[in-house]
Amino acid sequence: MTAWGAPAPVVIDLGKSDTRKVLLGGSLAGGLGILALIGAVTAFADGEPVGGSIAGVIGLAFTFIGVMALVKFKTISRPRKLVIEQQGIRLDDPQGTPWAVAWQDLAAISISRTRERAVELADALVRRTLVRVDLHPRDPARFRPAHPTMEPLWEFHRVQNGYRLPLGDSAPMIAPIDQALRTFAPQIYRGVIDEGFTVGLH
C-alpha cells in the first residue's frame, strides 16, 4: 500500500527477463557451435569430408546464433518495465518506445497465452508458454493517432481491434500481472485467455 492507502504499483521487469534468456540461449548456441566446428575439423582430419561438411554447417549456424545474441545484447537488455497502477498501464522503455494508457481509454484488457510444444534439433520436446497482454481501446479511431508509439502492436499476431504486447516465454509473469489487473482494472479485465497449443520446429 502507498502512503495514501492506495495499492502500490506493480512493476514487471521485462529487461531482466529478456537478458537472462538471451544470455542462456546465446551461450548454449555458441557453445554447441564451437563444439560442432571442432568436430568438423576432426572429421576432415580423419578423412571424412561428408561428416565434416555437415558438422561445419551446423557449427556455423549455431555460432552465428551465439554471435547475434552478443550483437543484440545491448538492445535486448535495455531497461524495460511494465507498470500497472491506479491511473493505468504503461511501458517504461527510456531507450525504446514507451507508452502509457489510462484505464478509462480501454474497453477491455486481458492476458492471452499459447502453450507451445517446440521440437528442438535434438528431437527433444520443449514446452513453452507464450504470454501477451492484449489492450482494446474504447474508440480506436481516436486512440490510435494519440498513441503512435503503440502502432507496431496494433492487431499484432492475430489479435482483433486491439494491441498485443508480447512478453515471450514468460509463464511466471502471468500471476503478478493477473493480480495487478484484478486490483487496478476489475471493470475491464477479461482474465487469462488460453489460446490453445501450437507445435513448432526450432
Rosetta constraint file for C-alpha pairs under 8 A:
AtomPair CA 1 CA 5 HARMONIC 5.59 0.50
AtomPair CA 1 CA 6 HARMONIC 5.58 0.50
AtomPair CA 1 CA 7 HARMONIC 4.36 0.50
AtomPair CA 1 CA 8 HARMONIC 4.92 0.50
AtomPair CA 2 CA 6 HARMONIC 5.37 0.50
AtomPair CA 2 CA 7 HARMONIC 5.90 0.50
AtomPair CA 2 CA 8 HARMONIC 5.29 0.50
AtomPair CA 6 CA 86 HARMONIC 7.77 0.50
AtomPair CA 7 CA 85 HARMONIC 7.91 0.50
AtomPair CA 7 CA 86 HARMONIC 7.58 0.50
AtomPair CA 8 CA 85 HARMONIC 7.11 0.50
AtomPair CA 9 CA 83 HARMONIC 6.63 0.50
AtomPair CA 9 CA 84 HARMONIC 5.69 0.50
AtomPair CA 9 CA 85 HARMONIC 4.42 0.50
AtomPair CA 9 CA 86 HARMONIC 7.14 0.50
AtomPair CA 10 CA 83 HARMONIC 5.76 0.50
AtomPair CA 10 CA 84 HARMONIC 5.19 0.50
AtomPair CA 10 CA 85 HARMONIC 6.40 0.50
AtomPair CA 10 CA 176 HARMONIC 7.72 0.50
AtomPair CA 10 CA 177 HARMONIC 7.81 0.50
AtomPair CA 10 CA 180 HARMONIC 6.28 0.50
AtomPair CA 11 CA 81 HARMONIC 6.39 0.50
AtomPair CA 11 CA 82 HARMONIC 5.77 0.50
AtomPair CA 11 CA 83 HARMONIC 4.62 0.50
AtomPair CA 11 CA 84 HARMONIC 6.55 0.50
AtomPair CA 12 CA 81 HARMONIC 5.46 0.50
AtomPair CA 12 CA 82 HARMONIC 5.02 0.50
AtomPair CA 12 CA 83 HARMONIC 6.40 0.50
AtomPair CA 12 CA 173 HARMONIC 7.63 0.50
AtomPair CA 12 CA 177 HARMONIC 7.92 0.50
AtomPair CA 13 CA 17 HARMONIC 6.80 0.50
AtomPair CA 13 CA 79 HARMONIC 7.82 0.50
AtomPair CA 13 CA 80 HARMONIC 6.29 0.50
AtomPair CA 13 CA 81 HARMONIC 4.61 0.50
AtomPair CA 13 CA 82 HARMONIC 6.59 0.50
AtomPair CA 14 CA 18 HARMONIC 6.24 0.50
AtomPair CA 14 CA 79 HARMONIC 7.54 0.50
AtomPair CA 14 CA 80 HARMONIC 5.34 0.50
AtomPair CA 14 CA 81 HARMONIC 5.31 0.50
AtomPair CA 14 CA 82 HARMONIC 6.87 0.50
AtomPair CA 14 CA 167 HARMONIC 7.65 0.50
AtomPair CA 15 CA 19 HARMONIC 6.00 0.50
AtomPair CA 15 CA 76 HARMONIC 6.93 0.50
AtomPair CA 15 CA 77 HARMONIC 5.23 0.50
AtomPair CA 15 CA 78 HARMONIC 5.84 0.50
AtomPair CA 15 CA 79 HARMONIC 5.02 0.50
AtomPair CA 15 CA 80 HARMONIC 4.87 0.50
AtomPair CA 15 CA 81 HARMONIC 6.91 0.50
AtomPair CA 16 CA 20 HARMONIC 6.32 0.50
AtomPair CA 16 CA 77 HARMONIC 6.81 0.50
AtomPair CA 16 CA 79 HARMONIC 7.47 0.50
AtomPair CA 17 CA 21 HARMONIC 6.48 0.50
AtomPair CA 18 CA 22 HARMONIC 6.13 0.50
AtomPair CA 18 CA 76 HARMONIC 6.54 0.50
AtomPair CA 18 CA 77 HARMONIC 6.50 0.50
AtomPair CA 19 CA 23 HARMONIC 6.07 0.50
AtomPair CA 19 CA 73 HARMONIC 7.35 0.50
AtomPair CA 19 CA 76 HARMONIC 6.48 0.50
AtomPair CA 19 CA 77 HARMONIC 4.88 0.50
AtomPair CA 20 CA 24 HARMONIC 6.15 0.50
AtomPair CA 21 CA 25 HARMONIC 5.93 0.50
AtomPair CA 22 CA 26 HARMONIC 5.65 0.50
AtomPair CA 22 CA 69 HARMONIC 6.26 0.50
AtomPair CA 22 CA 73 HARMONIC 7.23 0.50
AtomPair CA 22 CA 76 HARMONIC 7.89 0.50
AtomPair CA 23 CA 27 HARMONIC 5.86 0.50
AtomPair CA 23 CA 69 HARMONIC 7.42 0.50
AtomPair CA 24 CA 28 HARMONIC 6.11 0.50
AtomPair CA 25 CA 29 HARMONIC 6.04 0.50
AtomPair CA 25 CA 66 HARMONIC 7.67 0.50
AtomPair CA 25 CA 69 HARMONIC 7.94 0.50
AtomPair CA 26 CA 30 HARMONIC 5.89 0.50
AtomPair CA 26 CA 65 HARMONIC 6.54 0.50
AtomPair CA 26 CA 66 HARMONIC 4.32 0.50
AtomPair CA 26 CA 67 HARMONIC 7.41 0.50
AtomPair CA 26 CA 68 HARMONIC 7.88 0.50
AtomPair CA 26 CA 69 HARMONIC 5.22 0.50
AtomPair CA 26 CA 70 HARMONIC 7.26 0.50
AtomPair CA 27 CA 31 HARMONIC 5.98 0.50
AtomPair CA 27 CA 66 HARMONIC 6.24 0.50
AtomPair CA 28 CA 32 HARMONIC 6.18 0.50
AtomPair CA 28 CA 66 HARMONIC 7.64 0.50
AtomPair CA 29 CA 33 HARMONIC 6.04 0.50
AtomPair CA 29 CA 62 HARMONIC 5.05 0.50
AtomPair CA 29 CA 63 HARMONIC 6.39 0.50
AtomPair CA 29 CA 65 HARMONIC 6.21 0.50
AtomPair CA 29 CA 66 HARMONIC 5.28 0.50
AtomPair CA 30 CA 34 HARMONIC 6.23 0.50
AtomPair CA 30 CA 62 HARMONIC 5.84 0.50
AtomPair CA 30 CA 63 HARMONIC 4.67 0.50
AtomPair CA 30 CA 64 HARMONIC 7.54 0.50
AtomPair CA 30 CA 65 HARMONIC 6.83 0.50
AtomPair CA 30 CA 66 HARMONIC 4.26 0.50
AtomPair CA 30 CA 67 HARMONIC 7.12 0.50
AtomPair CA 31 CA 35 HARMONIC 6.28 0.50
AtomPair CA 31 CA 63 HARMONIC 7.56 0.50
AtomPair CA 31 CA 66 HARMONIC 7.98 0.50
AtomPair CA 32 CA 36 HARMONIC 6.10 0.50
AtomPair CA 32 CA 59 HARMONIC 7.03 0.50
AtomPair CA 32 CA 62 HARMONIC 6.44 0.50
AtomPair CA 32 CA 63 HARMONIC 7.49 0.50
AtomPair CA 33 CA 37 HARMONIC 6.18 0.50
AtomPair CA 33 CA 58 HARMONIC 6.87 0.50
AtomPair CA 33 CA 59 HARMONIC 3.97 0.50
AtomPair CA 33 CA 60 HARMONIC 6.20 0.50
AtomPair CA 33 CA 61 HARMONIC 6.97 0.50
AtomPair CA 33 CA 62 HARMONIC 4.43 0.50
AtomPair CA 33 CA 63 HARMONIC 4.44 0.50
AtomPair CA 33 CA 66 HARMONIC 7.99 0.50
AtomPair CA 34 CA 38 HARMONIC 6.20 0.50
AtomPair CA 34 CA 59 HARMONIC 6.18 0.50
AtomPair CA 34 CA 63 HARMONIC 6.51 0.50
AtomPair CA 35 CA 39 HARMONIC 6.19 0.50
AtomPair CA 35 CA 59 HARMONIC 7.17 0.50
AtomPair CA 36 CA 40 HARMONIC 6.15 0.50
AtomPair CA 36 CA 55 HARMONIC 5.36 0.50
AtomPair CA 36 CA 56 HARMONIC 6.49 0.50
AtomPair CA 36 CA 58 HARMONIC 6.55 0.50
AtomPair CA 36 CA 59 HARMONIC 4.49 0.50
AtomPair CA 37 CA 41 HARMONIC 6.33 0.50
AtomPair CA 37 CA 55 HARMONIC 6.38 0.50
AtomPair CA 37 CA 56 HARMONIC 5.32 0.50
AtomPair CA 37 CA 58 HARMONIC 7.90 0.50
AtomPair CA 37 CA 59 HARMONIC 4.84 0.50
AtomPair CA 37 CA 60 HARMONIC 7.14 0.50
AtomPair CA 38 CA 42 HARMONIC 6.25 0.50
AtomPair CA 39 CA 43 HARMONIC 6.06 0.50
AtomPair CA 39 CA 52 HARMONIC 7.08 0.50
AtomPair CA 39 CA 55 HARMONIC 6.41 0.50
AtomPair CA 39 CA 56 HARMONIC 7.83 0.50
AtomPair CA 40 CA 44 HARMONIC 6.22 0.50
AtomPair CA 40 CA 51 HARMONIC 7.06 0.50
AtomPair CA 40 CA 52 HARMONIC 4.07 0.50
AtomPair CA 40 CA 53 HARMONIC 6.60 0.50
AtomPair CA 40 CA 54 HARMONIC 7.57 0.50
AtomPair CA 40 CA 55 HARMONIC 4.94 0.50
AtomPair CA 40 CA 56 HARMONIC 5.11 0.50
AtomPair CA 40 CA 59 HARMONIC 7.97 0.50
AtomPair CA 41 CA 45 HARMONIC 6.17 0.50
AtomPair CA 41 CA 52 HARMONIC 6.58 0.50
AtomPair CA 41 CA 56 HARMONIC 7.93 0.50
AtomPair CA 42 CA 46 HARMONIC 6.19 0.50
AtomPair CA 42 CA 52 HARMONIC 7.47 0.50
AtomPair CA 43 CA 47 HARMONIC 6.33 0.50
AtomPair CA 43 CA 48 HARMONIC 5.08 0.50
AtomPair CA 43 CA 49 HARMONIC 6.66 0.50
AtomPair CA 43 CA 51 HARMONIC 6.22 0.50
AtomPair CA 43 CA 52 HARMONIC 4.77 0.50
AtomPair CA 44 CA 48 HARMONIC 5.28 0.50
AtomPair CA 44 CA 49 HARMONIC 5.28 0.50
AtomPair CA 44 CA 51 HARMONIC 7.86 0.50
AtomPair CA 44 CA 52 HARMONIC 5.31 0.50
AtomPair CA 48 CA 52 HARMONIC 6.05 0.50
AtomPair CA 49 CA 53 HARMONIC 5.92 0.50
AtomPair CA 50 CA 54 HARMONIC 6.32 0.50
AtomPair CA 51 CA 55 HARMONIC 6.10 0.50
AtomPair CA 52 CA 56 HARMONIC 5.89 0.50
AtomPair CA 53 CA 57 HARMONIC 6.22 0.50
AtomPair CA 54 CA 58 HARMONIC 6.30 0.50
AtomPair CA 55 CA 59 HARMONIC 5.87 0.50
AtomPair CA 56 CA 60 HARMONIC 6.05 0.50
AtomPair CA 57 CA 61 HARMONIC 6.22 0.50
AtomPair CA 58 CA 62 HARMONIC 6.26 0.50
AtomPair CA 59 CA 63 HARMONIC 5.95 0.50
AtomPair CA 60 CA 64 HARMONIC 5.95 0.50
AtomPair CA 61 CA 65 HARMONIC 6.46 0.50
AtomPair CA 62 CA 66 HARMONIC 6.35 0.50
AtomPair CA 63 CA 67 HARMONIC 6.16 0.50
AtomPair CA 64 CA 68 HARMONIC 6.07 0.50
AtomPair CA 65 CA 69 HARMONIC 6.24 0.50
AtomPair CA 66 CA 70 HARMONIC 6.59 0.50
AtomPair CA 67 CA 71 HARMONIC 6.28 0.50
AtomPair CA 68 CA 72 HARMONIC 6.01 0.50
AtomPair CA 69 CA 73 HARMONIC 5.73 0.50
AtomPair CA 70 CA 74 HARMONIC 7.95 0.50
AtomPair CA 72 CA 76 HARMONIC 6.10 0.50
AtomPair CA 73 CA 77 HARMONIC 5.74 0.50
AtomPair CA 74 CA 78 HARMONIC 6.16 0.50
AtomPair CA 78 CA 95 HARMONIC 6.98 0.50
AtomPair CA 79 CA 93 HARMONIC 6.50 0.50
AtomPair CA 79 CA 94 HARMONIC 7.37 0.50
AtomPair CA 79 CA 95 HARMONIC 7.69 0.50
AtomPair CA 80 CA 91 HARMONIC 7.11 0.50
AtomPair CA 80 CA 92 HARMONIC 5.58 0.50
AtomPair CA 80 CA 93 HARMONIC 4.69 0.50
AtomPair CA 80 CA 94 HARMONIC 7.44 0.50
AtomPair CA 81 CA 91 HARMONIC 5.86 0.50
AtomPair CA 81 CA 92 HARMONIC 4.99 0.50
AtomPair CA 81 CA 93 HARMONIC 6.64 0.50
AtomPair CA 82 CA 89 HARMONIC 7.42 0.50
AtomPair CA 82 CA 90 HARMONIC 5.97 0.50
AtomPair CA 82 CA 91 HARMONIC 4.70 0.50
AtomPair CA 82 CA 92 HARMONIC 6.17 0.50
AtomPair CA 83 CA 89 HARMONIC 5.75 0.50
AtomPair CA 83 CA 90 HARMONIC 5.31 0.50
AtomPair CA 83 CA 91 HARMONIC 6.27 0.50
AtomPair CA 83 CA 92 HARMONIC 7.09 0.50
AtomPair CA 84 CA 88 HARMONIC 6.16 0.50
AtomPair CA 84 CA 89 HARMONIC 4.57 0.50
AtomPair CA 84 CA 90 HARMONIC 6.65 0.50
AtomPair CA 84 CA 177 HARMONIC 7.91 0.50
AtomPair CA 84 CA 180 HARMONIC 6.45 0.50
AtomPair CA 84 CA 181 HARMONIC 7.30 0.50
AtomPair CA 84 CA 184 HARMONIC 7.49 0.50
AtomPair CA 85 CA 89 HARMONIC 6.25 0.50
AtomPair CA 85 CA 180 HARMONIC 7.78 0.50
AtomPair CA 85 CA 184 HARMONIC 6.31 0.50
AtomPair CA 86 CA 184 HARMONIC 5.67 0.50
AtomPair CA 87 CA 102 HARMONIC 5.72 0.50
AtomPair CA 87 CA 103 HARMONIC 6.56 0.50
AtomPair CA 88 CA 100 HARMONIC 7.29 0.50
AtomPair CA 88 CA 101 HARMONIC 5.60 0.50
AtomPair CA 88 CA 102 HARMONIC 4.24 0.50
AtomPair CA 88 CA 103 HARMONIC 4.80 0.50
AtomPair CA 88 CA 184 HARMONIC 7.69 0.50
AtomPair CA 89 CA 100 HARMONIC 5.94 0.50
AtomPair CA 89 CA 101 HARMONIC 5.44 0.50
AtomPair CA 89 CA 102 HARMONIC 6.57 0.50
AtomPair CA 89 CA 103 HARMONIC 7.35 0.50
AtomPair CA 90 CA 98 HARMONIC 7.45 0.50
AtomPair CA 90 CA 99 HARMONIC 5.55 0.50
AtomPair CA 90 CA 100 HARMONIC 4.00 0.50
AtomPair CA 90 CA 101 HARMONIC 6.01 0.50
AtomPair CA 91 CA 98 HARMONIC 5.22 0.50
AtomPair CA 91 CA 99 HARMONIC 5.32 0.50
AtomPair CA 91 CA 100 HARMONIC 6.34 0.50
AtomPair CA 92 CA 98 HARMONIC 5.36 0.50
AtomPair CA 92 CA 99 HARMONIC 7.10 0.50
AtomPair CA 93 CA 97 HARMONIC 5.88 0.50
AtomPair CA 93 CA 98 HARMONIC 4.68 0.50
AtomPair CA 94 CA 98 HARMONIC 6.55 0.50
AtomPair CA 97 CA 149 HARMONIC 5.75 0.50
AtomPair CA 97 CA 150 HARMONIC 7.81 0.50
AtomPair CA 98 CA 149 HARMONIC 6.89 0.50
AtomPair CA 99 CA 147 HARMONIC 7.27 0.50
AtomPair CA 99 CA 149 HARMONIC 6.44 0.50
AtomPair CA 99 CA 150 HARMONIC 6.75 0.50
AtomPair CA 101 CA 105 HARMONIC 6.90 0.50
AtomPair CA 101 CA 106 HARMONIC 7.88 0.50
AtomPair CA 102 CA 106 HARMONIC 7.27 0.50
AtomPair CA 103 CA 185 HARMONIC 6.85 0.50
AtomPair CA 105 CA 137 HARMONIC 5.82 0.50
AtomPair CA 105 CA 138 HARMONIC 5.77 0.50
AtomPair CA 105 CA 139 HARMONIC 7.62 0.50
AtomPair CA 105 CA 143 HARMONIC 7.69 0.50
AtomPair CA 106 CA 135 HARMONIC 6.95 0.50
AtomPair CA 106 CA 136 HARMONIC 5.70 0.50
AtomPair CA 106 CA 137 HARMONIC 4.15 0.50
AtomPair CA 106 CA 138 HARMONIC 5.02 0.50
AtomPair CA 106 CA 188 HARMONIC 7.44 0.50
AtomPair CA 107 CA 136 HARMONIC 5.65 0.50
AtomPair CA 107 CA 137 HARMONIC 5.31 0.50
AtomPair CA 107 CA 138 HARMONIC 4.57 0.50
AtomPair CA 107 CA 188 HARMONIC 6.15 0.50
AtomPair CA 108 CA 135 HARMONIC 6.23 0.50
AtomPair CA 108 CA 136 HARMONIC 5.16 0.50
AtomPair CA 108 CA 137 HARMONIC 7.05 0.50
AtomPair CA 108 CA 138 HARMONIC 7.94 0.50
AtomPair CA 108 CA 188 HARMONIC 4.60 0.50
AtomPair CA 108 CA 189 HARMONIC 5.89 0.50
AtomPair CA 108 CA 190 HARMONIC 6.66 0.50
AtomPair CA 109 CA 133 HARMONIC 7.33 0.50
AtomPair CA 109 CA 134 HARMONIC 5.60 0.50
AtomPair CA 109 CA 135 HARMONIC 4.62 0.50
AtomPair CA 109 CA 136 HARMONIC 6.10 0.50
AtomPair CA 109 CA 188 HARMONIC 6.05 0.50
AtomPair CA 109 CA 189 HARMONIC 5.02 0.50
AtomPair CA 109 CA 190 HARMONIC 6.07 0.50
AtomPair CA 110 CA 133 HARMONIC 5.94 0.50
AtomPair CA 110 CA 134 HARMONIC 5.26 0.50
AtomPair CA 110 CA 135 HARMONIC 6.79 0.50
AtomPair CA 110 CA 189 HARMONIC 5.73 0.50
AtomPair CA 110 CA 190 HARMONIC 5.01 0.50
AtomPair CA 110 CA 191 HARMONIC 5.34 0.50
AtomPair CA 110 CA 192 HARMONIC 6.09 0.50
AtomPair CA 110 CA 193 HARMONIC 7.09 0.50
AtomPair CA 111 CA 131 HARMONIC 7.13 0.50
AtomPair CA 111 CA 132 HARMONIC 5.74 0.50
AtomPair CA 111 CA 133 HARMONIC 4.64 0.50
AtomPair CA 111 CA 134 HARMONIC 6.05 0.50
AtomPair CA 111 CA 174 HARMONIC 7.51 0.50
AtomPair CA 111 CA 178 HARMONIC 7.43 0.50
AtomPair CA 111 CA 190 HARMONIC 7.87 0.50
AtomPair CA 111 CA 191 HARMONIC 6.25 0.50
AtomPair CA 111 CA 192 HARMONIC 4.68 0.50
AtomPair CA 111 CA 193 HARMONIC 6.03 0.50
AtomPair CA 112 CA 131 HARMONIC 5.95 0.50
AtomPair CA 112 CA 132 HARMONIC 5.22 0.50
AtomPair CA 112 CA 133 HARMONIC 6.28 0.50
AtomPair CA 112 CA 134 HARMONIC 6.96 0.50
AtomPair CA 112 CA 192 HARMONIC 5.67 0.50
AtomPair CA 112 CA 193 HARMONIC 4.63 0.50
AtomPair CA 112 CA 194 HARMONIC 5.92 0.50
AtomPair CA 112 CA 195 HARMONIC 6.76 0.50
AtomPair CA 113 CA 129 HARMONIC 6.46 0.50
AtomPair CA 113 CA 130 HARMONIC 5.43 0.50
AtomPair CA 113 CA 131 HARMONIC 4.60 0.50
AtomPair CA 113 CA 132 HARMONIC 6.26 0.50
AtomPair CA 113 CA 192 HARMONIC 7.39 0.50
AtomPair CA 113 CA 193 HARMONIC 6.36 0.50
AtomPair CA 113 CA 194 HARMONIC 5.21 0.50
AtomPair CA 113 CA 195 HARMONIC 5.89 0.50
AtomPair CA 113 CA 196 HARMONIC 7.72 0.50
AtomPair CA 114 CA 129 HARMONIC 5.76 0.50
AtomPair CA 114 CA 130 HARMONIC 5.18 0.50
AtomPair CA 114 CA 131 HARMONIC 6.81 0.50
AtomPair CA 114 CA 194 HARMONIC 6.27 0.50
AtomPair CA 114 CA 195 HARMONIC 5.14 0.50
AtomPair CA 114 CA 196 HARMONIC 5.47 0.50
AtomPair CA 114 CA 197 HARMONIC 5.82 0.50
AtomPair CA 114 CA 198 HARMONIC 7.18 0.50
AtomPair CA 115 CA 127 HARMONIC 7.08 0.50
AtomPair CA 115 CA 128 HARMONIC 5.83 0.50
AtomPair CA 115 CA 129 HARMONIC 4.51 0.50
AtomPair CA 115 CA 130 HARMONIC 6.27 0.50
AtomPair CA 115 CA 195 HARMONIC 7.76 0.50
AtomPair CA 115 CA 196 HARMONIC 6.11 0.50
AtomPair CA 115 CA 197 HARMONIC 4.73 0.50
AtomPair CA 115 CA 198 HARMONIC 6.47 0.50
AtomPair CA 116 CA 127 HARMONIC 5.72 0.50
AtomPair CA 116 CA 128 HARMONIC 5.12 0.50
AtomPair CA 116 CA 129 HARMONIC 6.07 0.50
AtomPair CA 116 CA 130 HARMONIC 7.21 0.50
AtomPair CA 116 CA 197 HARMONIC 5.40 0.50
AtomPair CA 116 CA 198 HARMONIC 4.77 0.50
AtomPair CA 116 CA 199 HARMONIC 5.73 0.50
AtomPair CA 116 CA 200 HARMONIC 7.19 0.50
AtomPair CA 117 CA 125 HARMONIC 6.38 0.50
AtomPair CA 117 CA 126 HARMONIC 5.74 0.50
AtomPair CA 117 CA 127 HARMONIC 4.76 0.50
AtomPair CA 117 CA 128 HARMONIC 6.53 0.50
AtomPair CA 117 CA 197 HARMONIC 7.20 0.50
AtomPair CA 117 CA 198 HARMONIC 6.17 0.50
AtomPair CA 117 CA 199 HARMONIC 4.80 0.50
AtomPair CA 117 CA 200 HARMONIC 6.41 0.50
AtomPair CA 118 CA 125 HARMONIC 5.86 0.50
AtomPair CA 118 CA 126 HARMONIC 5.16 0.50
AtomPair CA 118 CA 127 HARMONIC 6.32 0.50
AtomPair CA 118 CA 128 HARMONIC 7.49 0.50
AtomPair CA 118 CA 199 HARMONIC 5.61 0.50
AtomPair CA 118 CA 200 HARMONIC 4.65 0.50
AtomPair CA 118 CA 201 HARMONIC 5.57 0.50
AtomPair CA 118 CA 202 HARMONIC 6.22 0.50
AtomPair CA 119 CA 123 HARMONIC 5.81 0.50
AtomPair CA 119 CA 124 HARMONIC 5.79 0.50
AtomPair CA 119 CA 125 HARMONIC 4.88 0.50
AtomPair CA 119 CA 126 HARMONIC 6.30 0.50
AtomPair CA 119 CA 199 HARMONIC 7.54 0.50
AtomPair CA 119 CA 200 HARMONIC 6.20 0.50
AtomPair CA 119 CA 201 HARMONIC 4.92 0.50
AtomPair CA 119 CA 202 HARMONIC 5.95 0.50
AtomPair CA 120 CA 124 HARMONIC 5.38 0.50
AtomPair CA 120 CA 125 HARMONIC 6.51 0.50
AtomPair CA 120 CA 126 HARMONIC 7.10 0.50
AtomPair CA 120 CA 201 HARMONIC 6.26 0.50
AtomPair CA 120 CA 202 HARMONIC 4.99 0.50
AtomPair CA 121 CA 201 HARMONIC 7.92 0.50
AtomPair CA 121 CA 202 HARMONIC 6.67 0.50
AtomPair CA 128 CA 169 HARMONIC 5.87 0.50
AtomPair CA 129 CA 168 HARMONIC 7.77 0.50
AtomPair CA 129 CA 169 HARMONIC 5.16 0.50
AtomPair CA 129 CA 170 HARMONIC 6.44 0.50
AtomPair CA 129 CA 171 HARMONIC 5.59 0.50
AtomPair CA 130 CA 166 HARMONIC 7.85 0.50
AtomPair CA 130 CA 167 HARMONIC 7.09 0.50
AtomPair CA 130 CA 168 HARMONIC 5.05 0.50
AtomPair CA 130 CA 169 HARMONIC 4.50 0.50
AtomPair CA 130 CA 170 HARMONIC 6.32 0.50
AtomPair CA 130 CA 171 HARMONIC 7.14 0.50
AtomPair CA 131 CA 166 HARMONIC 6.26 0.50
AtomPair CA 131 CA 167 HARMONIC 5.30 0.50
AtomPair CA 131 CA 168 HARMONIC 5.67 0.50
AtomPair CA 131 CA 169 HARMONIC 6.29 0.50
AtomPair CA 131 CA 170 HARMONIC 5.89 0.50
AtomPair CA 131 CA 171 HARMONIC 6.59 0.50
AtomPair CA 131 CA 174 HARMONIC 7.43 0.50
AtomPair CA 132 CA 164 HARMONIC 6.26 0.50
AtomPair CA 132 CA 165 HARMONIC 5.36 0.50
AtomPair CA 132 CA 166 HARMONIC 4.39 0.50
AtomPair CA 132 CA 167 HARMONIC 5.40 0.50
AtomPair CA 132 CA 168 HARMONIC 7.37 0.50
AtomPair CA 133 CA 164 HARMONIC 5.72 0.50
AtomPair CA 133 CA 165 HARMONIC 5.09 0.50
AtomPair CA 133 CA 166 HARMONIC 6.66 0.50
AtomPair CA 133 CA 167 HARMONIC 7.69 0.50
AtomPair CA 134 CA 159 HARMONIC 7.57 0.50
AtomPair CA 134 CA 162 HARMONIC 6.74 0.50
AtomPair CA 134 CA 163 HARMONIC 5.54 0.50
AtomPair CA 134 CA 164 HARMONIC 4.51 0.50
AtomPair CA 134 CA 165 HARMONIC 6.34 0.50
AtomPair CA 135 CA 162 HARMONIC 5.52 0.50
AtomPair CA 135 CA 163 HARMONIC 5.06 0.50
AtomPair CA 135 CA 164 HARMONIC 6.48 0.50
AtomPair CA 136 CA 161 HARMONIC 6.46 0.50
AtomPair CA 136 CA 162 HARMONIC 4.35 0.50
AtomPair CA 136 CA 163 HARMONIC 6.40 0.50
AtomPair CA 137 CA 143 HARMONIC 6.65 0.50
AtomPair CA 137 CA 162 HARMONIC 6.62 0.50
AtomPair CA 138 CA 143 HARMONIC 7.92 0.50
AtomPair CA 139 CA 143 HARMONIC 5.92 0.50
AtomPair CA 140 CA 144 HARMONIC 5.66 0.50
AtomPair CA 140 CA 161 HARMONIC 7.62 0.50
AtomPair CA 141 CA 145 HARMONIC 7.40 0.50
AtomPair CA 142 CA 146 HARMONIC 6.65 0.50
AtomPair CA 143 CA 147 HARMONIC 6.32 0.50
AtomPair CA 144 CA 148 HARMONIC 6.42 0.50
AtomPair CA 144 CA 150 HARMONIC 7.85 0.50
AtomPair CA 144 CA 151 HARMONIC 7.06 0.50
AtomPair CA 147 CA 151 HARMONIC 7.15 0.50
AtomPair CA 150 CA 154 HARMONIC 6.94 0.50
AtomPair CA 150 CA 163 HARMONIC 7.60 0.50
AtomPair CA 152 CA 156 HARMONIC 7.29 0.50
AtomPair CA 153 CA 163 HARMONIC 4.96 0.50
AtomPair CA 153 CA 164 HARMONIC 5.31 0.50
AtomPair CA 153 CA 165 HARMONIC 6.27 0.50
AtomPair CA 154 CA 161 HARMONIC 7.55 0.50
AtomPair CA 154 CA 162 HARMONIC 5.77 0.50
AtomPair CA 154 CA 163 HARMONIC 4.38 0.50
AtomPair CA 154 CA 164 HARMONIC 6.65 0.50
AtomPair CA 155 CA 159 HARMONIC 4.82 0.50
AtomPair CA 155 CA 160 HARMONIC 5.39 0.50
AtomPair CA 155 CA 161 HARMONIC 6.11 0.50
AtomPair CA 155 CA 162 HARMONIC 5.47 0.50
AtomPair CA 155 CA 163 HARMONIC 5.52 0.50
AtomPair CA 155 CA 164 HARMONIC 6.67 0.50
AtomPair CA 156 CA 163 HARMONIC 6.52 0.50
AtomPair CA 156 CA 164 HARMONIC 5.59 0.50
AtomPair CA 157 CA 164 HARMONIC 7.39 0.50
AtomPair CA 159 CA 163 HARMONIC 7.00 0.50
AtomPair CA 159 CA 164 HARMONIC 6.58 0.50
AtomPair CA 170 CA 174 HARMONIC 7.44 0.50
AtomPair CA 172 CA 176 HARMONIC 7.99 0.50
AtomPair CA 173 CA 177 HARMONIC 6.24 0.50
AtomPair CA 174 CA 178 HARMONIC 5.85 0.50
AtomPair CA 175 CA 179 HARMONIC 6.14 0.50
AtomPair CA 176 CA 180 HARMONIC 6.07 0.50
AtomPair CA 177 CA 181 HARMONIC 6.14 0.50
AtomPair CA 178 CA 182 HARMONIC 6.20 0.50
AtomPair CA 178 CA 191 HARMONIC 7.03 0.50
AtomPair CA 178 CA 192 HARMONIC 7.39 0.50
AtomPair CA 179 CA 183 HARMONIC 6.17 0.50
AtomPair CA 180 CA 184 HARMONIC 6.07 0.50
AtomPair CA 180 CA 185 HARMONIC 7.98 0.50
AtomPair CA 181 CA 185 HARMONIC 5.11 0.50
AtomPair CA 181 CA 186 HARMONIC 6.48 0.50
AtomPair CA 181 CA 189 HARMONIC 6.34 0.50
AtomPair CA 182 CA 186 HARMONIC 4.80 0.50
AtomPair CA 182 CA 189 HARMONIC 6.70 0.50
AtomPair CA 185 CA 189 HARMONIC 5.83 0.50
